[in-house]
Amino acid sequence: MKLKTHRGAAKRFKITASGKVKRRHSFARHILTKKAAGRKRKLSKATIATDADTPKIRRMLPYG
């Protein structure tokens, strides 16, 4: 039986070539006027998911 990909996770995470999990920052969609430019710039960049979360995310994405 084929494993199903968690569609919510598939839209939020990408697996890098080295096997790490790439994710985007939260707090960057709305209510941006009160946030400093530097903060918004940092939030716009993607980052790597923590080591604690990576195995859970990998299980939700069985086919990468």
N, C-alpha and C positions, 0 to 999 in steps of 0.2 A: 504494500500500500504506500502511495506517495505521501510524503510529509507536506503539510500546508504551511505556506509562508504567512506570517502575521502581517496583514496588509498595512496596519497602522505603523508598525515598526519599519516596514519596507519603504514607506514614504519619508520617514524621519532619519534613518541611518543608512550609511554606505560603508562597505567593507573596503579598506585600502588594500593595495597590492601586498603590503607586509602583514596583513591580517588584523590591523587595528580597526577600531570602529570610529568613523567620523560622524560628528553631530553638529547641529547649529545651537546657538545660544538662545535662551528664552529672554523675555522682557524687551523684545526689539520690534514689536508689531504696532503698538499704539501707545498713546500717552507719552510721546517722545519729546514734547516741547520742554518739559522740566528736566530732561536728562542731558548731561553735558556732552559736547561733541566727541570728546575722547572716549567717553563711556559707550556712546552709540557706535563709534568706529570699532571698538573692541568687540561689541556684541555682534557686529555684522560679519566677523570672521568666524569660520568654522573651527572646531576644536576636536580633540580626541576624547572619547568617552573614558571614564575611569576604569581602572583594572577590576573593581568590584562589579561594575555593571556589564562589562564586556561579555562574560560567559552567558548571561541571561539574554542579551541582545543577539548573540550568535545562535542561541537555541531558537529564537524567533525567526531567524533568517537562515534556514537550513541550506539554501542554495546560493548564499552570498549575495 
